[in-house]
């Protein structure tokens, strides 16, 4: 049986990581074989690249370098973990995937979309998520939720940067209606989880 690839997207503090973990727990309880992973990250090589990308000490990093590092991490992640898991019939849940590059490096950093699209297709081996959940909420609310933790390089960007990211995600969702589900990130954790489960139950 072919696996299912589900991704979670959204601005900082939107609650996507929590919902990805809750979905894994729900699916495991149903007896499904599940891989929960994240971007940047996953395999060891991708996690090492993650450290470079999010380190506050690397403030001089150029947007182009940033984008290519994300793609390098994604290529290893996809080839080593995601594609083999899908081939084995697993449900793969990823906390971020290539839509984050389109939002952060495309919409927010203003890197040419055509260039990003070409490299995405190469880095992902043409893989497209089956379903993407976007947890949307105002930037001010999202950032307020992460005030009590040490911010990484991306989280520390100016508020206008995060507003462009949010707009980028909403534009992607508008253009990719067949696989995108936009959820109200201001709802309670339980309410959002229940909505997600309703969509998941329709798939399998």
C-alpha positions as semicolon CSV with decimal commas, in nm:
position;residue;x (nm);y (nm);z (nm)
1;X;0,000;0,000;0,000
2;X;0,130;0,344;-0,092
3;X;0,202;0,568;0,204
4;X;0,049;0,907;0,276
5;X;0,254;1,225;0,310
6;X;0,108;1,492;0,540
7;X;0,275;1,826;0,613
8;X;0,211;2,101;0,865
9;X;0,293;2,463;0,784
10;X;0,257;2,803;0,945
11;X;0,430;3,100;1,103
12;X;0,634;3,081;1,421
13;X;0,422;2,996;1,725
14;X;0,120;2,878;1,526
15;X;0,100;2,539;1,703
16;X;0,184;2,317;1,406
17;X;0,449;2,115;1,590
18;X;0,203;2,033;1,867
19;X;-0,062;1,927;1,618
20;X;0,184;1,713;1,424
21;X;0,269;1,524;1,745
22;X;-0,097;1,486;1,839
23;X;-0,176;1,347;1,494
24;X;0,103;1,093;1,529
25;X;-0,039;0,978;1,862
26;X;-0,389;0,948;1,714
27;X;-0,269;0,747;1,415
28;X;-0,054;0,515;1,627
29;X;-0,357;0,446;1,846
30;X;-0,540;0,343;1,529
31;X;-0,266;0,096;1,449
32;X;-0,106;0,293;1,167
33;X;0,267;0,287;1,092
34;X;0,380;0,649;1,130
35;X;0,698;0,851;1,078
36;X;0,700;1,196;1,238
37;X;0,981;1,421;1,122
38;X;1,065;1,789;1,077
39;X;1,236;2,041;0,854
40;X;1,503;2,141;0,856
41;X;1,606;1,812;1,009
42;X;1,541;1,441;1,010
43;X;1,853;1,236;0,929
44;X;2,185;1,325;1,093
45;X;2,316;1,524;0,796
46;X;1,996;1,729;0,779
47;X;2,005;1,795;1,154
48;X;2,362;1,922;1,125
49;X;2,252;2,164;0,852
50;X;1,964;2,272;1,079
51;X;2,215;2,383;1,343
52;X;2,389;2,608;1,092
53;X;2,062;2,754;0,963
54;X;1,913;2,843;1,300
55;X;2,226;2,956;1,483
56;X;2,203;3,322;1,582
57;X;2,579;3,350;1,530
58;X;2,522;3,312;1,156
59;X;2,349;3,648;1,113
60;X;2,564;3,727;0,808
61;X;2,413;3,440;0,610
62;X;2,295;3,551;0,266
63;X;1,937;3,467;0,156
64;X;2,074;3,260;-0,131
65;X;2,296;3,058;0,103
66;X;2,004;3,009;0,340
67;X;1,780;2,880;0,063
68;X;2,041;2,637;-0,069
69;X;2,113;2,501;0,278
70;X;1,743;2,434;0,332
71;X;1,733;2,253;-0,001
72;X;2,040;2,046;0,085
73;X;1,882;1,942;0,414
74;X;1,556;1,861;0,234
75;X;1,724;1,652;-0,033
76;X;1,890;1,427;0,226
77;X;1,571;1,416;0,432
78;X;1,352;1,321;0,139
79;X;1,585;1,066;-0,012
80;X;1,698;0,898;0,310
81;X;1,381;0,905;0,519
82;X;1,061;1,021;0,352
83;X;1,059;0,833;0,021
84;X;1,161;0,497;0,174
85;X;0,893;0,535;0,444
86;X;0,625;0,611;0,186
87;X;0,738;0,313;-0,021
88;X;0,689;0,096;0,288
89;X;0,330;0,223;0,319
90;X;0,386;0,445;0,622
91;X;0,205;0,768;0,698
92;X;0,473;1,036;0,702
93;X;0,404;1,356;0,897
94;X;0,649;1,641;0,846
95;X;0,661;1,956;1,056
96;X;0,734;2,186;0,758
97;X;0,836;2,091;0,405
98;X;0,905;2,287;0,086
99;X;0,616;2,531;0,127
100;X;0,817;2,687;0,408
101;X;1,092;2,768;0,159
102;X;0,838;2,933;-0,068
103;X;0,707;3,141;0,223
104;X;1,031;3,225;0,405
105;X;1,289;3,249;0,129
106;X;1,044;3,329;-0,150
107;X;0,781;3,563;-0,009
108;X;0,983;3,701;0,283
109;X;1,339;3,703;0,144
110;X;1,214;3,781;-0,208
111;X;1,418;3,515;-0,389
112;X;1,288;3,453;-0,741
113;X;1,003;3,199;-0,733
114;X;1,104;3,032;-1,060
115;X;1,451;2,960;-0,925
116;X;1,309;2,817;-0,603
117;X;1,060;2,598;-0,791
118;X;1,333;2,440;-1,005
119;X;1,553;2,359;-0,704
120;X;1,255;2,228;-0,504
121;X;1,170;1,978;-0,775
122;X;1,532;1,860;-0,779
123;X;1,575;1,847;-0,400
124;X;1,247;1,662;-0,338
125;X;1,281;1,414;-0,627
126;X;0,945;1,552;-0,744
127;X;0,763;1,457;-0,423
128;X;0,447;1,657;-0,341
129;X;0,258;1,624;-0,009
130;X;-0,081;1,455;-0,024
131;X;-0,227;1,690;0,235
132;X;-0,103;2,009;0,399
133;X;-0,246;2,171;0,710
134;X;-0,180;2,544;0,746
135;X;-0,237;2,678;1,095
136;X;-0,302;3,046;1,036
137;X;-0,312;3,324;1,295
138;X;-0,194;3,685;1,330
139;X;0,182;3,723;1,354
140;X;0,159;3,914;1,682
141;X;-0,016;3,622;1,850
142;X;0,228;3,365;1,714
143;X;0,534;3,557;1,825
144;X;0,385;3,623;2,169
145;X;0,363;3,247;2,221
146;X;0,739;3,204;2,183
147;X;0,851;3,500;2,393
148;X;0,947;3,276;2,686
149;X;1,204;3,073;2,493
150;X;1,536;3,149;2,329
151;X;1,468;3,255;1,972
152;X;1,659;3,109;1,678
153;X;1,786;3,304;1,379
154;X;1,457;3,293;1,189
155;X;1,234;3,359;1,489
156;X;1,443;3,668;1,568
157;X;1,361;3,840;1,239
158;X;1,163;4,167;1,239
159;X;0,785;4,149;1,255
160;X;0,746;4,264;0,893
161;X;0,944;3,958;0,785
162;X;0,699;3,731;0,967
163;X;0,404;3,915;0,813
164;X;0,544;3,846;0,467
165;X;0,583;3,480;0,564
166;X;0,219;3,462;0,668
167;X;0,105;3,624;0,346
168;X;0,324;3,382;0,153
169;X;0,160;3,082;0,316
170;X;-0,191;3,215;0,253
171;X;-0,108;3,273;-0,113
172;X;0,023;2,916;-0,146
173;X;-0,294;2,783;0,017
174;X;-0,504;2,983;-0,227
175;X;-0,312;2,840;-0,523
176;X;-0,299;2,481;-0,390
177;X;-0,658;2,431;-0,275
178;X;-0,664;2,061;-0,360
179;X;-0,409;1,969;-0,093
180;X;-0,427;2,264;0,148
181;X;-0,648;2,286;0,457
182;X;-0,635;2,623;0,632
183;X;-0,716;2,604;1,003
184;X;-0,781;2,884;1,252
185;X;-0,472;2,882;1,472
186;X;-0,652;3,090;1,736
187;X;-0,883;2,800;1,823
188;X;-0,801;2,574;2,115
189;X;-0,554;2,289;2,075
190;X;-0,837;2,039;2,110
191;X;-1,062;2,211;1,856
192;X;-0,785;2,217;1,597
193;X;-0,700;1,853;1,660
194;X;-1,063;1,750;1,608
195;X;-1,076;1,934;1,277
196;X;-0,758;1,764;1,160
197;X;-0,888;1,420;1,254
198;X;-1,202;1,477;1,047
199;X;-0,991;1,533;0,736
200;X;-0,762;1,241;0,811
201;X;-1,051;0,999;0,849
202;X;-1,162;1,080;0,496
203;X;-0,825;0,975;0,356
204;X;-0,789;0,621;0,488
